[in-house]
Amino acid sequence: DELNSERFNSIHALNRAQLLDDSFNLAQFGYLDFSTALNLLKYLRNETELIPLTAGFKAIEFLIENLDQQDFFADLRDILLSIVDEIYVRVNNATPETEDEDYHVLLKLHVNLFACKVGAKSCLKDASSKLFLFDFQFNEVDVDERPFLYCGVLGGNLASLTWIQLKMKIYRANENQQLYRDSQEEFSEIFHAFSVCDSDLSRVERLLNDIFNYDNETLSFKEVTKEDALQVVRNLIKTSSSHRDLIMKFYLENLEAANEK
């Protein structure tokens, strides 16, 4: 009751985070009714501190990743995304005090990445607007904004166009190993966006073929590191049941190529 009132700050930020984290861990293993944990989660609409928000996002991510085959999931997802959307809008419209600017930048980047990752409407809209007709070949996205912008645009209306552009960026770098090494951090962010934020299964399957079944005559990612390849697989296993089904089907059909990589 205290968390869901205007007095939620009377509970220390670390304890707010602990309440969220403990309640969902206890609920997950059957020691607490999930309704109690979900009621705690509602207060996040007003949360302003990074640590409790991180704990709340962890809980929301768990629910989205593990309950997507339940009959009630569509309604639950709408509620969760409305909470994330409110947080995103509030944080991005806030004007911090001068002494809090660095903290606010960190908070904003963290919130934006999570909001775009789970598909909050405002974040997807902003990412698509910012990268509309963006030329990835001749322009660079701000290094701090790359993770959430790539994620957001691949979850929005420009996904097909951006997917091709980003794929071509990786393909061109394959011809220049030094360029590929220099851009490795960005490529890791692109692979993260491809495997976490893109819900189009046909594109995800083509990504897997590019990584594991490349040859000299096809659009290939021959320089993709084993670490990035493994991270793509991990991402797909974690993201949703449809992604899990896809990676299992692909792995069974391409066992030799996957093991070789």
Secondary structure by P-SEA (a helix, b strand, c coil): ccccccccccccaaaaaaaaaaaaaaaaaccccaaaaaaaaccccccccaaaaaaaaaaaaaaaaccccccaaaaaaaaaaaaaaaaaaaaaaccccccaaaaaaaaaaaaaaaaaaaccaaaaaaaaaaacccccccccccccaaaaaaaaaaaccaaaaaaaaaaaaaaaacccaaaaaaaaaaaaaaaaaaccccccaaaaaaaaaaaccccccccccccccaaaaaaaaaaaacccaaaaaaaaaaaaacaaaaaac
